[in-house]
C-alpha cells in the first residue's frame, strides 16, 4: 500500500495526520504544494491535506483518527 499525503506548507493538520499514521505503523510520503505542483494538478487537490492511496484520492481534509484507521484498514485488506 502506497500512501501519499498532499498538503500546503501552512496546513495545520499535516503534523497531526503524520503522527496518527506513524502511531498506526503506516508508511507514507508527503508532498508539499510548492515543491510538487504536478501532484496537486493531477489529483485536482483543492483541500489540504489530501490522502492518496495507491494512486487514488481516498480522503480530502483531515479525517478523525477513527475514520483514518478505517480507511487504512480497508485499503490494507483490499490488497490481501
Backbone as a chain_set.jsonl record, in Angstrom:
{"seq": "XXXXXXXXXXXXXXXXXXXXXXXXXXXXXXXXXXXXXXXXXXXXXXXXXXXXXXXXXXXXXXXXXXXXXXXXXXXXXXXX", "coords": {"N": [[0.851, -1.171, 0.0], [0.708, 2.101, -0.987], [0.995, 5.171, 0.394], [0.343, 8.573, 0.096], [0.648, 11.839, 1.218], [-0.755, 14.872, 0.477], [-0.216, 18.265, 0.805], [-0.387, 21.731, 1.833], [2.258, 23.955, 2.722], [1.502, 25.447, 4.906], [-0.454, 23.978, 6.14], [-2.42, 23.205, 8.884], [-3.087, 20.694, 9.786], [-1.356, 18.713, 8.959], [0.837, 17.848, 10.593], [-0.479, 16.473, 12.71], [-1.813, 14.477, 11.242], [0.365, 13.035, 10.191], [1.468, 12.127, 12.599], [-0.599, 10.441, 13.54], [-0.616, 8.463, 11.513], [1.984, 7.447, 11.839], [1.751, 6.345, 14.425], [0.005, 4.313, 13.819], [1.612, 2.724, 12.352], [1.81, 3.036, 9.622], [3.41, 3.451, 6.586], [4.387, 6.279, 4.722], [4.618, 8.921, 2.271], [5.154, 12.429, 1.989], [4.033, 15.253, 0.189], [4.575, 18.567, -0.658], [2.734, 21.422, -1.73], [4.068, 23.615, -2.958], [6.458, 22.512, -3.744], [5.864, 20.322, -5.298], [3.97, 20.723, -7.552], [2.836, 19.294, -9.659], [1.599, 16.992, -8.652], [-0.568, 18.068, -7.321], [-2.03, 19.157, -9.384], [-2.564, 16.853, -10.915], [-4.196, 15.303, -9.177], [-6.208, 17.04, -8.693], [-6.246, 18.691, -6.369], [-7.767, 20.533, -3.902], [-8.021, 20.87, -1.306], [-6.417, 20.75, 1.833], [-5.103, 18.613, 4.209], [-4.745, 16.148, 1.56], [-5.368, 12.762, 1.061], [-3.793, 10.174, -0.583], [-4.029, 6.918, -1.765], [-2.443, 4.262, -3.18], [-2.474, 5.575, -5.675], [-5.009, 6.733, -5.803], [-7.4, 9.147, -4.753], [-8.397, 9.089, -1.478], [-9.309, 10.516, 0.651], [-10.234, 13.819, 1.403], [-9.163, 16.514, 3.216], [-9.035, 16.619, 6.854], [-9.239, 13.615, 8.387], [-11.037, 12.07, 11.117], [-9.355, 10.357, 13.811], [-10.5, 7.778, 14.051], [-11.817, 7.457, 11.571], [-9.585, 7.574, 9.889], [-8.158, 5.254, 10.655], [-10.019, 3.363, 9.811], [-10.042, 3.839, 7.02], [-7.372, 3.137, 6.327], [-7.266, 0.48, 7.172], [-9.213, -0.698, 5.521], [-8.024, -0.364, 3.011], [-5.688, -1.868, 3.326], [-6.739, -4.445, 3.702], [-7.948, -4.824, 1.235], [-5.798, -5.348, -0.37], [-4.994, -7.87, 0.174]], "CA": [[0.0, 0.0, 0.0], [1.488, 3.327, -1.091], [0.228, 6.296, 0.921], [0.956, 9.878, -0.146], [-0.079, 12.964, 1.796], [-0.558, 16.114, -0.257], [-0.599, 19.363, 1.69], [0.311, 23.005, 1.72], [3.25, 24.154, 3.782], [0.82, 26.061, 6.043], [-1.536, 23.106, 6.596], [-2.349, 22.974, 10.321], [-3.422, 19.309, 10.107], [-0.351, 17.766, 8.468], [1.586, 17.279, 11.705], [-1.337, 15.509, 13.399], [-2.037, 13.353, 10.336], [1.604, 12.244, 10.178], [1.58, 11.463, 13.909], [-1.571, 9.341, 13.565], [-0.132, 7.388, 10.628], [3.15, 6.845, 12.495], [1.254, 5.513, 15.525], [-0.631, 3.138, 13.217], [2.631, 1.957, 11.648], [1.607, 3.18, 8.179], [4.476, 4.179, 5.907], [3.828, 7.257, 3.802], [5.451, 10.041, 1.847], [4.361, 13.649, 1.929], [4.392, 16.166, -0.893], [4.085, 19.915, -0.426], [2.225, 22.032, -2.96], [5.03, 24.485, -3.631], [7.575, 21.708, -4.246], [5.353, 19.255, -6.163], [2.687, 21.174, -8.108], [2.277, 18.303, -10.591], [0.695, 16.101, -7.902], [-1.775, 18.818, -6.998], [-2.793, 19.248, -10.633], [-3.003, 15.506, -11.296], [-5.273, 14.831, -8.3], [-7.154, 18.151, -8.524], [-6.263, 18.975, -4.934], [-8.307, 21.836, -3.509], [-8.151, 20.803, 0.147], [-5.187, 20.272, 2.449], [-4.384, 17.631, 3.402], [-5.453, 15.166, 0.744], [-4.718, 11.463, 1.243], [-3.784, 9.34, -1.78], [-3.593, 5.544, -1.508], [-2.279, 3.51, -4.426], [-2.812, 6.396, -6.827], [-6.396, 7.203, -5.781], [-7.771, 10.01, -3.631], [-9.294, 8.384, -0.555], [-9.886, 11.461, 1.602], [-9.848, 15.228, 1.282], [-9.351, 17.14, 4.523], [-8.469, 15.9, 7.999], [-10.17, 12.636, 8.943], [-10.901, 11.775, 12.54], [-8.5, 9.175, 13.961], [-11.296, 6.576, 13.78], [-12.002, 7.377, 10.119], [-8.274, 7.281, 9.308], [-7.917, 3.822, 10.884], [-10.941, 2.639, 8.943], [-9.549, 3.973, 5.646], [-6.132, 2.376, 6.165], [-7.602, -0.934, 7.339], [-9.93, -1.123, 4.316], [-7.046, -0.434, 1.908], [-4.786, -2.99, 3.588], [-7.497, -5.677, 3.461], [-8.199, -4.925, -0.216], [-4.59, -5.825, -1.04], [-4.736, -9.281, 0.533]], "C": [[0.898, 1.235, 0.0], [0.61, 4.511, -0.692], [1.02, 7.585, 0.684], [0.05, 10.943, 0.46], [0.258, 14.205, 0.983], [-1.059, 17.255, 0.609], [0.135, 20.641, 1.323], [1.291, 23.104, 2.88], [2.591, 24.691, 5.058], [-0.26, 25.171, 6.654], [-1.409, 22.82, 8.095], [-2.59, 21.514, 10.719], [-2.323, 18.301, 9.754], [0.421, 17.09, 9.598], [0.784, 16.187, 12.418], [-1.578, 14.268, 12.534], [-0.807, 12.445, 10.279], [1.756, 11.47, 11.49], [0.638, 10.268, 14.001], [-1.091, 8.167, 12.708], [1.087, 6.687, 11.23], [2.71, 5.92, 13.627], [0.601, 4.24, 15.013], [0.379, 2.251, 12.493], [2.493, 2.008, 10.13], [2.756, 3.997, 7.603], [3.842, 5.084, 4.86], [4.923, 8.194, 3.312], [4.553, 11.266, 1.844], [4.926, 14.56, 0.854], [3.765, 17.521, -0.587], [3.754, 20.587, -1.75], [3.256, 22.879, -3.692], [6.223, 23.724, -4.215], [7.135, 20.662, -5.268], [4.022, 19.642, -6.809], [2.039, 20.164, -9.049], [1.323, 17.334, -9.899], [-0.64, 16.793, -7.63], [-2.656, 19.014, -8.225], [-3.382, 17.891, -10.995], [-4.221, 15.049, -10.485], [-6.31, 15.916, -8.001], [-7.353, 18.499, -7.048], [-6.735, 20.404, -4.702], [-8.41, 21.941, -1.99], [-6.869, 20.211, 0.721], [-5.489, 19.839, 3.881], [-5.338, 16.799, 2.531], [-4.667, 13.87, 0.85], [-4.912, 10.637, -0.026], [-3.3, 7.947, -1.37], [-3.602, 4.805, -2.837], [-2.809, 4.283, -5.636], [-4.236, 6.908, -6.886], [-6.643, 8.077, -4.561], [-8.75, 9.233, -2.754], [-9.919, 9.321, 0.473], [-9.337, 12.851, 1.334], [-10.176, 15.901, 2.6], [-8.733, 16.29, 5.614], [-9.491, 14.924, 8.555], [-10.002, 12.531, 10.46], [-9.966, 10.57, 12.653], [-9.245, 7.869, 13.651], [-11.492, 6.381, 12.272], [-10.689, 7.019, 9.435], [-7.935, 5.805, 9.472], [-8.777, 2.974, 9.95], [-10.466, 2.681, 7.484], [-8.322, 3.092, 5.406], [-6.396, 0.878, 6.264], [-8.282, -1.459, 6.069], [-8.968, -1.263, 3.145], [-6.107, -1.615, 2.079], [-5.475, -4.312, 3.3], [-7.708, -5.895, 1.966], [-6.972, -5.462, -0.951], [-4.275, -7.285, -0.74], [-5.332, -10.196, -0.519]], "O": [[1.745, 1.396, 0.879], [-0.385, 4.813, -1.35], [2.2, 7.679, 1.022], [-1.161, 10.945, 0.239], [1.429, 14.546, 0.822], [-2.19, 17.224, 1.093], [1.134, 20.628, 0.603], [1.155, 22.413, 3.889], [3.065, 24.422, 6.162], [-0.921, 25.585, 7.606], [-0.406, 22.257, 8.534], [-2.327, 21.135, 11.86], [-2.363, 17.157, 10.209], [0.634, 15.879, 9.559], [1.306, 15.107, 12.695], [-1.55, 13.144, 13.034], [-0.935, 11.221, 10.317], [2.128, 10.296, 11.485], [1.026, 9.204, 14.483], [-1.157, 7.014, 13.134], [1.205, 5.465, 11.139], [3.247, 4.822, 13.768], [0.633, 3.207, 15.682], [0.04, 1.147, 12.067], [2.997, 1.131, 9.429], [3.042, 5.099, 8.072], [2.88, 4.701, 4.194], [6.016, 8.244, 3.876], [3.334, 11.152, 1.712], [6.137, 14.626, 0.642], [2.573, 17.611, -0.293], [4.413, 20.349, -2.763], [3.311, 22.86, -4.922], [6.92, 24.242, -5.086], [7.965, 20.167, -6.031], [3.031, 18.936, -6.621], [0.82, 20.176, -9.221], [0.341, 16.901, -10.5], [-1.702, 16.175, -7.702], [-3.882, 19.034, -8.12], [-4.559, 17.791, -11.341], [-5.161, 14.478, -11.038], [-7.184, 15.728, -7.155], [-8.478, 18.586, -6.557], [-6.17, 21.356, -5.239], [-8.833, 22.966, -1.455], [-6.303, 19.276, 0.154], [-6.058, 20.599, 4.665], [-6.55, 16.764, 2.746], [-3.441, 13.872, 0.741], [-6.036, 10.425, -0.483], [-2.274, 7.818, -0.702], [-4.621, 4.731, -3.524], [-3.493, 3.731, -6.497], [-4.648, 7.461, -7.906], [-6.157, 7.785, -3.469], [-9.794, 8.779, -3.222], [-10.926, 8.985, 1.097], [-8.148, 13.035, 1.075], [-11.319, 15.871, 3.055], [-7.991, 15.348, 5.332], [-10.498, 15.338, 9.13], [-8.95, 12.864, 11.006], [-9.801, 9.833, 11.681], [-8.674, 6.958, 13.052], [-11.349, 5.27, 11.762], [-10.687, 6.232, 8.489], [-7.473, 5.169, 8.525], [-8.308, 1.991, 9.375], [-10.49, 1.66, 6.797], [-8.246, 2.386, 4.4], [-5.81, 0.094, 5.517], [-7.955, -2.548, 5.598], [-9.095, -2.203, 2.359], [-5.764, -2.289, 1.107], [-4.868, -5.21, 2.716], [-7.652, -7.028, 1.489], [-7.106, -5.985, -2.057], [-3.374, -7.863, -1.349], [-5.226, -11.417, -0.406]]}, "num_chains": 1, "name": "protein.A"}
